[in-house]
Amino acid sequence: MAFDEDYAVADASATESVRFTSPPSLDLVHQLRRNCDCVLVGKGTVVRDDCTLTVRRVDLFPHQNNIQPARVVIDSNLEILSRDDDVYKYALLKDGHRVIIYHSCDQTHEHEKALQDIPNLALEKLSKSKDGNISVRDVLQNLREVHDIHHCMVEGGPATALPFLQEKFVDRAMIVKAPMKFNDPVVSNINNDVLIDAGLELIDTINVGDDVVEYWVKSGQEWPTKNVADWPM
């Protein structure tokens, strides 16, 4: 995830979402995506950024046969399936790559139509937990047992990422900090204390472009490579 110097993720006064990290940091995001089975975000990220979550700035590995990682969205009410003039709004529903949406609502005729209209779309209904949200534990279990997905990249936003940290499901974290501060910061509720409480340890800090990237790993585990800068590759 990317933050300003104070762990804020956006400017509340901005009229549109803009990138604030350096191009080498964005390359790093795409390298990480191609090393994972899926990229997971919340509904808000799709609505705000109209993102594709695909690997574009680096080549896919030959063994991947140009198959993109699955895009996973937590969207309790299946709001991203809404249409304008019978056209689905969001880019990740139009490119034909695999999409899995976790929800907790009853599927309607419109949702069934989406399954027919959108190639490689899967809708997975999960019950809400006591806090009224879909359990990230249940999401990970379903990804593993139903979709054979074992390496999940949680890309955000912060409200989506926070439960994974709080339930200590994060094995590695890459924190990108840009050398700036938002005028009207949108707080993330993520900071060093949250990462430490999640059982993570800071093992290295590297300058990437104009940004600083912090590498965190779960206590007792190791980074995939001896030199942290060698992964993701």
VENUR-V371230 format. One record per pair of residues at least 6 apart in sequence whose ideal C-beta (glycine too) atoms are under 6 Angstrom apart, sorted by sequence separation. I is the first residue (numbers start at 1). J is the second residue. D is the distance in Angstrom with one decimal. If there is no record, write none. Layout:
I/J/D  I/J/D
This chain:
3/9/6.0  33/39/5.5  60/66/5.6  115/121/5.9  128/134/6.0  129/135/4.4  143/149/4.1  144/150/6.0  164/170/5.4  217/223/5.6  225/231/4.3  82/89/6.0  92/99/5.9  154/161/5.1  206/213/5.3  224/231/4.3  126/134/5.1  205/214/5.2  80/90/5.4  154/164/5.3  204/215/4.6  126/138/4.9  202/214/5.9  203/215/5.4  215/228/4.6  39/53/4.5  54/68/4.9  202/216/5.4  203/217/5.4  200/216/4.2  53/71/4.5  124/142/5.6  200/218/5.8  201/219/5.4  2/21/4.9  199/218/5.3  199/219/5.3  34/55/4.4  71/92/5.2  195/216/5.6  33/55/4.9  98/120/4.4  99/121/5.1  100/122/4.7  101/123/5.4  102/124/5.1  103/125/5.9  96/119/4.8  206/229/5.8  102/126/5.7  104/128/5.0  204/228/4.6  30/55/5.3  78/103/4.8  93/118/5.3  34/60/5.6  75/101/5.4  30/57/4.1  31/58/5.5  46/73/5.9  76/103/5.6  78/105/6.0  136/163/4.7  173/200/5.8  30/58/4.9  70/98/4.2  71/99/5.0  72/100/4.9  73/101/4.9  74/102/5.0  75/103/5.7  76/104/4.9  77/105/5.2  136/164/5.3  170/198/5.7  68/97/4.5  165/194/5.9  27/57/5.2  39/69/5.5  70/100/5.8  104/134/5.8  158/188/3.7  168/198/5.5  17/48/5.2  38/69/5.3  168/199/5.1  179/210/5.9  17/49/5.1  37/69/5.9  38/70/4.1  39/71/5.7  40/72/4.2  41/73/6.0  42/74/5.1  43/75/3.9  102/134/5.6  158/190/5.5  36/69/5.4  78/111/5.9  81/114/4.8  165/198/4.1  178/211/5.2  38/72/4.9  46/80/5.1  176/211/5.3  177/212/4.8  33/69/5.8  43/79/5.9  43/80/5.9  102/139/5.4  176/213/5.3  52/91/5.0  175/214/4.2  50/90/5.6  52/92/5.2  50/91/5.4  173/216/4.1  46/90/5.5  172/217/5.4  171/218/5.0  74/134/5.8  38/149/5.0  45/156/5.6  37/149/4.3  40/152/5.6  45/157/5.0  37/150/6.0  44/157/5.5  37/151/4.6  38/152/5.3  39/153/4.9  40/154/5.0  41/155/5.3  36/151/4.8  41/156/5.8  42/157/5.7  39/155/5.3  36/153/4.0  42/160/3.5  32/153/5.9  9/158/5.7  25/176/5.0  1/156/5.3  21/176/5.5  21/178/5.0  20/178/5.2  11/182/4.2  13/184/4.2  11/183/5.8  12/184/4.2  11/184/5.4  2/176/4.3  3/177/5.5  4/178/5.7  8/182/5.0  12/186/5.2  4/180/5.4  5/181/5.4  10/186/4.3  4/181/5.2  8/185/3.4  9/186/5.4  4/182/5.3  8/186/5.7  8/187/5.8  9/188/4.9  7/188/5.2  7/190/5.8  25/208/5.2  7/191/5.0  24/208/4.9  25/209/5.6  24/209/3.6  25/211/4.7  22/209/3.0  22/210/4.4  22/211/5.1  21/211/5.3  35/232/4.5  32/232/4.4  31/232/4.1
